[in-house]
């Protein structure tokens, strides 16, 4: 999916100091680079749930979760949260595409 590939490219450029926990590195790798949608959703969810603060990095995880989830209602909420937290125009555009597809 085009959205997932661009989110992945942006994910690799985002600082991650805002969150850290046991398993963080594995979850980050799966959330940003995983191929199994269920595993990606679970990893992104753990990253979101363990975040110390909401910021653009966490917004990216919301976008990745929305791009990989099969639940349109959850995707809509996640895409809106991603848009709310986004600072990058590319992430904003992708969030808007996810909103259009799911809301």
N, C-alpha and C positions, 0 to 999 in steps of 0.2 A: 504494500500500500504506500503510495506516494507520501502521505502524511507521516507515517511511521518512519520512513527513511529520513525525512527532513528533521523530525524530532530527534532521531538518533544522532544525526550530525550535530545538532545544537546541543544535545546532552553531553557530548564529549568535550564541549568547550565551557561548561558551566562549573563554577567552583562548588565544592561539596562540603565546605567546612561548617555549614549550618546544621548538619545532622551527623551523628556518629553513634553506633551501637554495635554489639556483637552481631555479625552477619551483614553489616552495612555494605561492605565491598561486594559480597556475593549478590545481595539484592540489587545494588546499583548496576552491576554487570547484567543481571537478568532483565531488570526493568528497561534498561537502555539498549540491550543487544540481543535479548532472548528471542527465540523463534516460536516457542510454545505459548500461545495466547493466555492460557490459564496460569502458567508460571509467571508470565509478565505481569498480569493483573495482580497476582498475589504479592510479587516482589514490590511493585509500585505501591500497593496498599500498605505494606509494612514500612516503606520509606515515608509515606505520607503520615502514617500513624505515629511514627517515631520522631517526627520533625520537631525541633526545638522552637521553630518559628515558621510562619508562612512567608514565603518570599518567591522570587522568580524561579528558583531551583525547584521548589516544591510544586509550583505551578506547572513546570515541565513534567513532573511525575503525574500530575492530574491529567495532563494532555496525553501522555503515553498510555495511561490506564484507559482513558476514553477511546483511544485509537485501537485498543486491543480487546476491549470488553464486548460482550454480546448483549448487554442490557441497555437499550436505548435511553431509558429514564435515568439510569446512573451515568451513562455517557453524557447526557445533556447537562447534568449537574457538574460533572467533572470538567467538561469543556468550558462551561461558564466560569468555574473556579480558575481554570487555566488562563482564561482571558483576563479575569480580574487581577491575577498575580503577574501576568506577563509584562516584561519590560522591552522585549525584543519584538520588532515588527513582524518578523517571520513567524514567531510563536503566536502572536496575536492573529495573524492571518490563518494559521492552521487551526487555532481554537475556533475561529469564526466558521471555518469549513466543517469542523466537528459539530458545532451548534446547528448549522444548517442541515446536517445529515441526521441529527438525533433529536432535535427539540421541536 
